[in-house]
């Protein structure tokens, strides 16, 4: 998977108690429109981050918590991989996977990953957002 790119407002939102990374519902959404990490603040599927059509099995998916803990002053968030499966037709195109906080009042953004090129899933194909269990989705030291 591509590199983690945080939305700049994530840092402020974390400091102002908008995110409870260990308890809130975090979701992954797909889009073919490039996010703008310096200015995007909330997940906006109707305008800033238009998703693939909500059909053929696509909907933003929960990234379930594996662990959310600190050791020696370094916090690490580990999430389960998210798998999207095209059912009965195509999903896409999409290039970006966006992680956002579905429990936050305005669906505040956390980070995104860029695949490098657009992809369309054909019926029965899958796409996995592979969160590295070793390094975690993010660390804060």
N, C-alpha and C positions, 0 to 999 in steps of 0.2 A: 504494500500500500504506500501511497505517496506520503510526504512529510506533513506533520501536524502544522497548521497555520492558525494561530489564535486570532479571534476578533479582538481589537484593541480594547473595546468596552468591557470585555470579559473581566479584566483585572479590576476595574472599578466596581463592577457588579458583584464580584466575589468579596471585595472589601466592604461593600455596603449591604451584605447579607441577602442578596437576591438569590444566590445559589447555595444550596445544601447538596454538594456533590455526592455525599454519601446517602442521601435520603430522597432527593427529588427524582422524578421520572425524566430521564434523558432520552431523547429520540434522535434518530438519524433520518434525514430527508435527502432525496436526490434532486439535482437540478442540472440544467445545461447552461445556466447563466452564471458567469463568474461573480463570486462574492467580492465585496470590497472590504477588506479587514479593517481599514482605517475609519470607515464611516458607517458600516452596517451595524445595527445594534440589536434588532429583534428579527426573528424568523418571520418573513413576509411572503408566504407562498403565492399570493395573488399578484405581487408586483416585483419585488426585488429578487425573489428566489422561486420563479415559477417551476413547479414540479412536472414530471411526466404526467400524462393523464391519469386520473385516479380510476384506473381500470386494469384489467388483466393481472390483478394481484398486487398492484402498487398502492401503498400508503406509507407515510412515515412510520418507522418501526422503533420500538423501544430497544435501547441498549442496556440490558440488565446488568446490575452491579455484580461484580465478582468480589472485589475488595475495595475498600476506601479507608486507608489508614496511613499513619506516619510511623517511621522508624528513624531514630537518631536525628529528628528534626526535619526529615524530608517526607512530604506527603506524596502518596502515589495512588492514582485512581486507575483501577483495572475494570474494564467492561467486557461482557461477552460479545463475541462477533455477531454482526447482524447480517442475515441472509435475505436477499430479495429474490423472489422466484416469479417469473412470468407465467401466468396461468391463462391459457386460452387465447393468447395473442402477445403482442410486443409490449415491452416497457422501454421507454426511452424516446429520444436519445437523452443521455445524461453524462456529465463529466465530473461533477463535484458531489461529494458526500458532506452534508452539513450536520454538525452536532449542536443541538439546542436543548434548552431546559423547558420541557413541556409544563412543569409545575410553576414556573415563574409567571408572574402576572401577564407579561407581554411576550412570552416565549423567547426570552433573551438568548442570544447566540453565545456559543463557547468557542468552536473551532470548525475548520473544514479541511478536507483533503482533496487534492486535484489529481485525477487519474492521468492527465496529460493529453487525453483525446476523448472524444465522445464515444459512447457505447450504446447500442440498442440491444436489449435482450430479446431473443426470439422465444416463442412458446416453450415452456419447460426448461429454459436456461436459467441459471442462477448467477447472482453477483454477491460476493461476500465482502463486507466492510470488515477487514481483518485487524482487530485491535490487538496489538502485541501484548500478551500476558506478562512477558518478562519486563519490559520497560514501562508498561502501562500506557494509558491514553495520554496522561499528563503527569508531571511531577512538579511540586512546589517546594523549594528549599529556602 
